[in-house]
Amino acid sequence: MNRQEPGAMSVELSDGRVLHMSTTRPKPSASARITLLETITRRLFDDCPICGDPATNEEHVPPAAMGGEKMTRTCAACNHRLGSHVEADLTDWYDNLITLLRFTGPGIQGARRTARIPLMWTPEDGFALLLSGNIDPAIEEMLRSGEIELAGLLPDENRYRLALLKHSYLAVCLQFGILEGADSDHVRRDLIAARDAAGRMNVPHSPLAMGLTVIRHNGATALASAPLVRAIVHLGEEPIEGVLLAGRVFVSWSSTFNPDQGPDQNRHLQVSMQVGKPISGTVTSVDP
Ligand SMILES: [Zn+2]
């Protein structure tokens, strides 16, 4: 798991200007007031809280890549298979990563690819792509040519929300025990369907996951240091109860279930960029 991408950095340009950039967008889309209630602690069950098989595997809640800790145990299938089907999209979403990037530009035959790269924002709401490591020289040539087409894939919303459903559900179980009832049965059914899909591209659409209230905190520091904190968000008239994952992502415990609400299908990022004259700079600060 690569967690070396910085959360924020400053680059001093050769003309003396300093460019600040951050993985968090400067203007939060909604302002919500959050009340932190209590830290949720580790709790073990004999049976997997998701499917009821013997709980054999240590489970990080939220995923380790988000800073989660071993909080409970699940069965091997709910740990590995469900995780591999939905959690990569969650950590890509959490890290603002664009995957399957393709660059095309004048004078270069065909498209050139890079590994996943983080999208960073400047205070003026411009964006910066953080290219690091071994970059195809043709991409550097395209950047110098001044005009490039960039295509990439954003994380799948249905899958990253199913991962959020898994981790908020596990947080509920840690707090209150494994719940009985139709609502909890529905959550478990959707999680097991995602787990048992033929592959991650076959994970079924979950209106339940799509109906969760998800609010991401984009501030410079996390709201809590504990990985799991029970919290209430005041967004509209009704307070919404849920869990704050990794001090940054609030997920409601109930879903405004809407079978017609589809995931955002437009995962394809396609931009034309006019690149100015390259300016070299020195990185002056990096925050994790
Ligand atoms: Zn299980």
Residues whose N, C-alpha, C, O or C-beta is under 5 A from the ligand:
A	BS01	ZN	C48 I50 C51 G52 D53 C75 C78
